[in-house]
């Protein structure tokens, strides 16, 4: 089990309190999402927005279950591995992209300690999502 400090727990909760779930967060090409050939098409695509919200809600679920993320994500790991056939490297890429976006949005509030707490959280999320692949 991962050990979380009080600072890390509070920091992760604070980050999620600042996220605008309605912004389009996913920009990866998905065949059934239609035209995603430029930034304007991506940001105005309702399927992209919906998928981004789904991802953020999934991360919020992990945030609310920080002591048991692996179990919380057991079904998601199976889904992504066996049904959706998502390359597990995409989870790492998503974690990096989210870190960059949050750093840009939060500015100086995303200092070294906050970044370290968020990246620790994302390492646990990525590991839990990739569990089924092992």
GUGUSE-448154 format. One line per 5 residues: their letters; for each residue y, x, z of C-alpha. Coordinates in Angstrom, 3 decimals. Layout:
<recs>
a	Y:X:Z; ...
</recs>
This chain:
<recs>
xxxxx	0.000:0.000:0.000; 3.507:1.179:-0.792; 5.783:1.871:2.146; 9.301:0.455:1.784; 12.241:1.436:3.933
xxxxx	14.641:-1.243:5.113; 17.239:0.291:2.781; 14.905:0.044:-0.218; 14.007:-3.579:0.531; 17.648:-4.556:0.953
xxxxx	18.665:-2.622:-2.155; 16.072:-4.285:-4.397; 17.091:-7.734:-3.115; 20.754:-6.877:-3.650; 20.093:-5.762:-7.228
xxxxx	18.358:-9.044:-8.024; 21.244:-11.002:-6.509; 23.551:-9.371:-9.094; 21.433:-9.969:-12.203; 22.632:-12.548:-14.714
xxxxx	19.346:-14.112:-15.823; 20.972:-15.872:-18.761; 21.917:-12.657:-20.606; 19.468:-11.776:-23.379; 17.398:-8.958:-21.870
xxxxx	14.544:-8.525:-24.293; 15.226:-6.940:-27.648; 11.729:-5.910:-28.699; 10.530:-7.327:-31.999; 8.100:-10.204:-31.528
xxxxx	6.902:-11.687:-34.815; 7.298:-15.327:-33.890; 10.846:-14.891:-32.579; 12.397:-15.036:-36.051; 15.354:-12.954:-37.205
xxxxx	15.895:-9.967:-34.893; 17.413:-7.608:-37.459; 20.704:-6.931:-35.720; 22.383:-7.212:-32.333; 24.032:-10.541:-33.128
xxxxx	20.714:-12.105:-34.142; 19.033:-10.807:-30.993; 21.724:-11.949:-28.565; 21.940:-15.421:-30.109; 18.174:-15.981:-30.347
xxxxx	17.039:-18.595:-27.783; 13.459:-17.277:-27.773; 14.691:-13.800:-26.853; 16.809:-15.268:-24.057; 13.866:-17.293:-22.763
xxxxx	11.555:-14.270:-22.805; 14.139:-12.159:-21.013; 14.443:-14.800:-18.309; 10.638:-14.931:-18.015; 10.520:-11.163:-17.473
xxxxx	13.289:-11.267:-14.876; 11.590:-14.125:-13.017; 8.395:-12.062:-13.024; 10.277:-9.121:-11.545; 11.854:-11.432:-9.001
xxxxx	8.353:-12.525:-7.991; 7.476:-8.868:-7.390; 10.673:-8.428:-5.377; 9.682:-11.371:-3.169; 6.199:-9.878:-2.688
xxxxx	7.035:-6.197:-2.323; 4.181:-5.598:0.102; 1.589:-6.851:-2.377; 2.882:-6.376:-5.915; -0.523:-5.267:-7.195
xxxxx	-2.168:-8.546:-6.160; 0.886:-10.566:-7.211; 0.577:-9.127:-10.723; -3.222:-9.200:-11.039; -3.222:-12.204:-13.398
xxxxx	-0.288:-10.837:-15.398; -2.125:-7.552:-15.828; -5.165:-9.350:-17.227; -2.972:-11.525:-19.484; -1.078:-8.574:-20.946
xxxxx	-4.229:-6.481:-21.343; -6.828:-8.923:-22.586; -4.896:-11.726:-24.277; -1.571:-10.291:-25.409; -2.836:-6.719:-25.999
xxxxx	0.471:-5.198:-24.901; 0.527:-1.420:-25.035; 0.912:-0.375:-21.374; 3.498:2.231:-22.384; 5.823:-0.699:-23.070
xxxxx	5.964:-1.403:-19.332; 7.349:2.094:-18.758; 9.865:1.649:-21.561; 10.963:-1.671:-20.119; 11.458:-0.064:-16.704
xxxxx	13.618:2.653:-18.248; 15.652:0.137:-20.254; 16.222:-2.080:-17.236; 17.353:0.912:-15.198; 19.877:1.869:-17.868
xxxxx	21.181:-1.695:-18.251; 21.526:-2.152:-14.499; 23.307:1.191:-14.173; 25.781:0.115:-16.848; 26.301:-3.307:-15.276
xxxxx	26.551:-2.143:-11.677; 28.627:0.973:-12.337; 29.309:3.072:-9.257; 27.279:0.646:-7.103; 24.194:2.030:-8.855
xxxxx	24.420:5.343:-7.042; 21.586:7.845:-6.593; 20.030:6.096:-3.595; 20.135:2.687:-5.278; 18.686:4.112:-8.483
xxxxx	15.882:5.818:-6.556; 14.992:2.574:-4.769; 15.006:0.603:-8.029; 12.945:3.201:-9.862; 10.394:3.268:-7.029
xxxxx	10.163:-0.527:-7.320; 9.683:-0.305:-11.088; 7.003:2.405:-10.743; 5.017:0.026:-8.527; 5.583:-2.850:-10.996
xxxxx	4.493:-0.725:-13.971; 1.431:0.514:-12.114; 0.488:-3.032:-11.127; 0.920:-4.391:-14.647; -1.158:-1.541:-16.039
xxxx	-3.934:-1.920:-13.487; -6.210:-3.870:-15.843; -6.013:-1.121:-18.458; -7.597:1.476:-16.180
</recs>
